[in-house]
Amino acid sequence: MNQHSISVLVGDGEHKVTSNADRSLHRIITEDTDTVIDAPCGGKGKCGKCKLIVESGKVSEITDQERRLLSEHELERGVRLACLTYPRGDVEVRIRENSRAHIMVSGVEYDAEVLPNVRKTHVVLEKPDLADQRDDFTRLKDALGGANYHMPLKELYQLPATLRMDNYSVTAVHDRNYIITVETGDTTGKNYGIAVDIGTTTVVAYLIDLNTGKTLDAASGLNTQKSHGQDVISRINYTLQHDGGIEHLRKRIINQINSMIWDLSENSKIAIENIYSIALAGNTTMMHLAAGLPPGNIATVPFIPVAQNRMTFLADDLGFGIPKGASAYLLPSISGYVGADIVAATLSSGLYFGDAFSLLIDIGTNGEIVLGNRDGLLCCSTAAGPAFEGATIKHGVGGITGAINSVKLEDQKITYTTITDSRPVGICGSGIVDVMALLLQCGAVDDTGRMLGKDELSENSSCDIAPYLTESDDQPAVTLVDGAQTENGEAMLLTQKDVREIQLAKASIAAGIMTLVKRSGKQIQDIDVVYLAGGFGSFIDKKSAVRIGLIPAVLEDKIQVIGNAAGTGAVLSLISEACIAECDRIAKNAEYVELSSSPEFQDEYVNNMFFPIDD
Ligand code: FES
């Protein structure tokens, strides 16, 4: 079969690959390049987000589905959907630069005793002579003060030379009794680790000084597995439907983390040889994919992971490019859908050791919720879907440059802000919540979620939103930005269908909260503090969240934003062995509530489907 040359242009960069004509551009881009392309439905031709522009060359005919999902304006500009387009010769395509994502890196302040698992001990060994013929390893173990030390064979090979290089002055790098490596001289001042929060959408890596506990630098990017679907189910399906799918996704995330480690090391002028430990937090599926474990059973009843306890491996075995003996550990998960990221967030919020009755909400591609205090924890995961990450919203985008992140009606005009004040490219979660709140406030959406026509608006409404009401694909919609102001010249709308998606997502999270409250035997007003974690939670307007019924009104003044709490938890586990033990305790003791079989959840879901009516 003829091979075609495919050029993929991203910003100033170009990736060149060859392919035959029977693979879609989506497959070619995701399988043969490291480029990330939006593909919430995982390449099934349903979401309409995998847009690219064919700059030159011949491709397959436009499909009916593309005509449904793309506007005329887009089709005229050569926009196509990558998963429905096949090369028919040499082609050049351009995709949007996804790496301009604005990712929440910072988390809560922490104050933990710095006592990491991985420590360095400098010793000067007694020199051997005829009266003291102890072997090299015993001599080292004796100097370290214990007989139980062990080390990998590869390190043992180096030991004789290392000991003799600086007159028996060496530094042992050890994870408890396991000697990771032995270095010549006193290197105790250089002890570093990497903590990683692997989100389904974004990945953040932190470079940590294990002597001081300080975060030296952080790197972030969109999860490069994103091209295989927005949510964990799409990723799992990919592993089930493609031979080598697990390995492909594993390599994508490990390569991404390795390149982050290289960047962090270069920027901080810290040698990769001095990074001895890596801690990973993420949802249960992300943990499976990082370790190359088959996640298939998480997707089907009764949702069973391969392993959910904390797991420690040699970093080298997982493919990390740090010293071969270094350890990599995956923090424990609670269930198939409440993962190590929530355990880490619970750790960093501190809610598990205080008396305050606390609620932790992390809204990402799922909405995970933890409720309780030192007396016990309940948790659940709501299948909120990725509406708040923009995936199921017509003009929704993640938190990227140009995303509309806040919306208001000022002087009867819709005003908005965008990330980095760039031209609007779409609307992200916090903007979506604001628009929804605005539509409710102006009476343009009723409590059932129906969008009203212009002639149905109340004359008594305090805001005049009528000029913005329009139609799209025969359904009511509101215009947020007209075409003259957008990057692609197309008006940006929120449609009736979008409102339904938001309604389902907010009902799911609100019902999850109420189900846990009921299970706890307490009342919603008994909650003392609400921690909002994650990027979306950090930017959301609290009033808007309450206005749409995402969070009960009684909790509005109790909300505290804690940023990337999962990342902070991963850092804490790296610098404190006590915190690792706490993670294990949280994962073991938290009671998981399965919502899919919970009658309370079903009732609450129906109750919360309505939007609150303004008083
Ligand atoms: S339509 Fe192509 S990935 Fe969804």
Boltz pocket constraint, residues with backbone or C-beta under 6 A from the ligand:
constraints:
  - pocket:
      binder: B
      contacts: [[A, 26], [A, 38], [A, 39], [A, 40], [A, 41], [A, 42], [A, 43], [A, 44], [A, 45], [A, 46], [A, 47], [A, 48], [A, 49], [A, 50], [A, 81], [A, 82], [A, 83], [A, 84]]
      max_distance: 6.0
